[in-house]
Amino acid sequence: MILLQAGSYYSRAVYVPKPLADRVAIVTGASSGLGARFAQVLAEAGAQVVVSARRRERLEELARANAAIHPVPGDVGEADDREQLVATTLDRFGRVDVCVNNAGISSGGPERQATLEAFREVMRGNIEAVFGLSHAVAVPMRAQRSGSVINVSSMFSLVASAPVPEAPYVTSKSALNGLTRELAVQWAPDGIRVNAIAPGWFRTEMNSELFEDERTRRWLERNCPLGRPGRIDELDGILLFLASDASSYCTGQVIVVDGGWTIR
């Protein structure tokens, strides 16, 4: 990570091998996919990382691989579990510097996405849970006058998901962008930054069936300007940027990492 040393207009570049040393991070939805990767990247950058998800065994596996990762199983869609996650983090480390709101769900298929039941469920998981946890971590962040909330949005917050119908997911991620901007404005005076990452086609458990279908894969490659899906490591840089002091003057932004999908 390259940071700029303050002191003059043309500051000298300084290499910082552990940009998150002495920082404490929370990552939700960390039992697989992007969340598991985010937890590992933050830990390697020096942070103590508290991970949350419903699958305890997956979290414990992460913790065995890295002593800086600490599992707190739970469902962030539940208020009690959100409170327990923040309380456990504060009891153990006394602060929260970074919160990655990564946990999210889709509706469960083309037919179900058209139901009110699915819409409510997705909005609860993708918006209500983020709103609740963000407010919970804002309390210690406000007291320490610093903090970075990173919401994981989607390129489908900016464009339709066609040809895959997914109205609840698209709506929830679009709303998440608005929530990101609004909380950024409200909390800026408290030293809390709120930004979002909007990934494009990255393979996760949620979309693995698409990647396993050869015709779908060829369609993706034809339609993406860079001609391929993203590698999971290609989100590492933007995550570290937003989590560290490298982005100290950046708030309210939705940063798209999609291989050019949304500029077509």
Salt bridges, closest charged atoms under 4 A:
GLU60 OE2 - ARG56 NH1 3.96
GLU78 OE2 - ARG124 NH2 2.80
ASP97 OD1 - ARG95 NH2 2.73
GLU117 OE2 - ARG112 NH2 3.71
GLU121 OE1 - ARG112 NH2 2.96
ASP190 OD2 - ARG142 NE 3.04
ASP190 OD1 - ARG145 NH1 3.63
GLU205 OE1 - ARG55 NH1 3.21
GLU205 OE2 - ARG58 NH1 3.10
GLU212 OE2 - ARG203 NH2 3.04
GLU214 OE2 - ARG218 NH1 3.07
ASP233 OD1 - ARG231 NE 3.09
GLU234 OE2 - ARG228 NH2 2.75
GLU234 OE2 - ARG231 NH1 3.31
ASP236 OD2 - ARG37 NH2 2.42
ASP245 OD2 - ARG23 NH2 2.82
